Amino acid sequence: MLYNILSIAVYLLSFVASFYALSSVRFERFTDVRKPAKVQTLLLLLSMGLAYVVAQFLMSFVMWKAM
């Protein structure tokens, strides 16, 4: 039960951190500015993917150190 709560917290913190980091990228340089909903969807999906990878790395790193 505690592992599930901690993993959800790690995923959420990773999502917030990746969304914050990706918000500094200037997507208007290589996307169509006339369609902001698509750019926002791209930002959301990229941050979700990056958050998944970071959370998996952090949790496997912590589990490796615990052994």
ROFI-816061 format. One line per field, with one value per residue (C-alpha): residue number from 1; residue in one letter; x, y, z. Coordinates in steps of 0.1 Angstrom, whole numbers, plus 5000, padded with zeros to 4 digits. Layout:
N
seq [NUM / ...] .
type [A / ...] .
xx [X / ...] .
yy [Y / ...] .
zz [Z / ...] .
This chain:
67
seq [1 / 2 / 3 / 4 / 5 / 6 / 7 / 8 / 9 / 10 / 11 / 12 / 13 / 14 / 15 / 16 / 17 / 18 / 19 / 20 / 21 / 22 / 23 / 24 / 25 / 26 / 27 / 28 / 29 / 30 / 31 / 32 / 33 / 34 / 35 / 36 / 37 / 38 / 39 / 40 / 41 / 42 / 43 / 44 / 45 / 46 / 47 / 48 / 49 / 50 / 51 / 52 / 53 / 54 / 55 / 56 / 57 / 58 / 59 / 60 / 61 / 62 / 63 / 64 / 65 / 66 / 67] .
type [M / L / Y / N / I / L / S / I / A / V / Y / L / L / S / F / V / A / S / F / Y / A / L / S / S / V / R / F / E / R / F / T / D / V / R / K / P / A / K / V / Q / T / L / L / L / L / L / S / M / G / L / A / Y / V / V / A / Q / F / L / M / S / F / V / M / W / K / A / M] .
xx [5000 / 5028 / 5046 / 5015 / 5012 / 5048 / 5049 / 5018 / 5036 / 5067 / 5047 / 5029 / 5061 / 5078 / 5049 / 5050 / 5087 / 5087 / 5057 / 5076 / 5108 / 5091 / 5072 / 5105 / 5108 / 5097 / 5073 / 5061 / 5093 / 5085 / 5047 / 5017 / 5008 / 4973 / 4964 / 4972 / 4951 / 4974 / 5005 / 4991 / 4982 / 5018 / 5032 / 5009 / 5018 / 5055 / 5055 / 5035 / 5061 / 5090 / 5074 / 5069 / 5106 / 5119 / 5096 / 5106 / 5143 / 5139 / 5119 / 5143 / 5173 / 5158 / 5149 / 5184 / 5200 / 5177 / 5189] .
yy [5000 / 5024 / 5016 / 5025 / 5058 / 5066 / 5056 / 5079 / 5107 / 5102 / 5101 / 5133 / 5152 / 5140 / 5152 / 5186 / 5189 / 5178 / 5201 / 5230 / 5221 / 5217 / 5250 / 5268 / 5252 / 5276 / 5254 / 5283 / 5281 / 5248 / 5245 / 5262 / 5290 / 5293 / 5260 / 5264 / 5235 / 5211 / 5227 / 5224 / 5188 / 5181 / 5198 / 5177 / 5144 / 5151 / 5160 / 5128 / 5107 / 5124 / 5120 / 5083 / 5078 / 5099 / 5082 / 5047 / 5057 / 5071 / 5042 / 5016 / 5035 / 5036 / 4999 / 4991 / 5011 / 4993 / 4959] .
zz [5000 / 5009 / 4977 / 4956 / 4973 / 4969 / 4933 / 4926 / 4943 / 4923 / 4891 / 4900 / 4910 / 4878 / 4858 / 4874 / 4870 / 4833 / 4825 / 4841 / 4822 / 4788 / 4792 / 4787 / 4752 / 4725 / 4706 / 4684 / 4665 / 4649 / 4653 / 4638 / 4662 / 4647 / 4664 / 4701 / 4712 / 4693 / 4707 / 4742 / 4736 / 4724 / 4755 / 4777 / 4760 / 4760 / 4797 / 4804 / 4785 / 4801 / 4835 / 4830 / 4820 / 4849 / 4875 / 4863 / 4865 / 4900 / 4914 / 4899 / 4912 / 4947 / 4946 / 4934 / 4962 / 4987 / 4978] .
